Amino acid sequence: MKANNENKSVVIKFSEEEALVLLEWLHKFNEEERPTLIQDQSEERILFDLEAELETAVSNIFDSNYQEALLKARQKIRDVE
């Protein structure tokens, strides 16, 4: 997300693995209609914008080994049981 100079901004840093897992989740979330979760169109807009920003930051979304990279990222992030 980009901030305009007139507004304060918030910066959140993600590891590559976190960005990949979040991108995958946002993609699935944004594809389905969830009228009970989205209360205002602005919420939907932010989720679409966040997905778009992550798409530009995650370098391997079009690689042939995307699913393997996603699996490895999920495994690395999971809590140890």
C-alpha beads as a LAMMPS data file, in Angstrom:
LAMMPS data file: protein, C-alpha beads

81 atoms
80 bonds

1 atom types
1 bond types

-500.0 500.0 xlo xhi
-500.0 500.0 ylo yhi
-500.0 500.0 zlo zhi

Masses

1 110.0

Atoms # bond

1 1 1 0.000 0.000 0.000
2 1 1 1.258 3.425 -0.763
3 1 1 0.815 6.419 1.474
4 1 1 0.186 9.906 0.268
5 1 1 2.536 12.612 1.635
6 1 1 -0.348 14.356 3.355
7 1 1 -1.192 11.288 5.463
8 1 1 0.659 9.381 8.128
9 1 1 1.696 5.929 7.018
10 1 1 2.170 2.563 8.667
11 1 1 4.900 0.216 7.480
12 1 1 4.659 -3.519 8.064
13 1 1 7.528 -5.813 7.151
14 1 1 7.005 -9.446 6.185
15 1 1 9.515 -12.178 5.514
16 1 1 9.312 -13.679 2.026
17 1 1 7.561 -16.713 3.486
18 1 1 5.027 -14.599 5.368
19 1 1 4.309 -12.528 2.264
20 1 1 3.805 -15.659 0.163
21 1 1 1.413 -17.293 2.650
22 1 1 -0.526 -14.055 3.176
23 1 1 -0.760 -13.464 -0.586
24 1 1 -2.179 -16.948 -1.136
25 1 1 -4.725 -16.468 1.658
26 1 1 -5.767 -13.010 0.416
27 1 1 -6.185 -14.338 -3.113
28 1 1 -8.549 -17.060 -1.901
29 1 1 -10.371 -14.671 0.446
30 1 1 -10.838 -12.009 -2.230
31 1 1 -12.212 -14.552 -4.718
32 1 1 -15.173 -15.485 -2.505
33 1 1 -18.089 -13.320 -1.505
34 1 1 -18.314 -12.856 2.230
35 1 1 -21.152 -10.405 2.822
36 1 1 -21.194 -10.983 6.579
37 1 1 -17.484 -10.220 7.003
38 1 1 -17.195 -7.150 4.776
39 1 1 -19.216 -4.357 6.322
40 1 1 -18.001 -1.511 4.120
41 1 1 -16.584 -1.384 0.603
42 1 1 -13.466 0.321 1.996
43 1 1 -12.534 -2.914 3.794
44 1 1 -12.783 -4.828 0.534
45 1 1 -10.721 -2.159 -1.257
46 1 1 -7.908 -2.448 1.302
47 1 1 -7.788 -6.246 0.966
48 1 1 -7.621 -6.017 -2.843
49 1 1 -4.910 -3.343 -2.620
50 1 1 -2.894 -5.396 -0.147
51 1 1 -3.111 -8.415 -2.443
52 1 1 -1.905 -6.303 -5.383
53 1 1 1.040 -4.927 -3.399
54 1 1 2.057 -8.421 -2.292
55 1 1 1.863 -9.658 -5.892
56 1 1 4.515 -7.117 -6.854
57 1 1 6.705 -8.039 -3.868
58 1 1 6.557 -11.840 -4.111
59 1 1 8.929 -12.829 -6.869
60 1 1 7.955 -16.461 -7.433
61 1 1 4.186 -16.304 -7.967
62 1 1 4.523 -17.344 -11.618
63 1 1 7.263 -19.941 -11.114
64 1 1 6.534 -23.557 -11.935
65 1 1 7.490 -24.518 -8.380
66 1 1 5.066 -22.040 -6.744
67 1 1 3.098 -24.723 -4.899
68 1 1 6.308 -26.240 -3.528
69 1 1 7.513 -22.819 -2.374
70 1 1 4.151 -22.166 -0.737
71 1 1 4.273 -25.510 1.086
72 1 1 7.799 -24.797 2.359
73 1 1 6.786 -21.300 3.470
74 1 1 3.783 -22.660 5.368
75 1 1 5.940 -25.290 7.061
76 1 1 8.532 -22.711 8.101
77 1 1 5.935 -20.384 9.609
78 1 1 3.826 -22.946 11.478
79 1 1 4.028 -23.149 15.239
80 1 1 6.028 -26.074 16.527
81 1 1 3.680 -28.559 18.158

Bonds

1 1 1 2
2 1 2 3
3 1 3 4
4 1 4 5
5 1 5 6
6 1 6 7
7 1 7 8
8 1 8 9
9 1 9 10
10 1 10 11
11 1 11 12
12 1 12 13
13 1 13 14
14 1 14 15
15 1 15 16
16 1 16 17
17 1 17 18
18 1 18 19
19 1 19 20
20 1 20 21
21 1 21 22
22 1 22 23
23 1 23 24
24 1 24 25
25 1 25 26
26 1 26 27
27 1 27 28
28 1 28 29
29 1 29 30
30 1 30 31
31 1 31 32
32 1 32 33
33 1 33 34
34 1 34 35
35 1 35 36
36 1 36 37
37 1 37 38
38 1 38 39
39 1 39 40
40 1 40 41
41 1 41 42
42 1 42 43
43 1 43 44
44 1 44 45
45 1 45 46
46 1 46 47
47 1 47 48
48 1 48 49
49 1 49 50
50 1 50 51
51 1 51 52
52 1 52 53
53 1 53 54
54 1 54 55
55 1 55 56
56 1 56 57
57 1 57 58
58 1 58 59
59 1 59 60
60 1 60 61
61 1 61 62
62 1 62 63
63 1 63 64
64 1 64 65
65 1 65 66
66 1 66 67
67 1 67 68
68 1 68 69
69 1 69 70
70 1 70 71
71 1 71 72
72 1 72 73
73 1 73 74
74 1 74 75
75 1 75 76
76 1 76 77
77 1 77 78
78 1 78 79
79 1 79 80
80 1 80 81
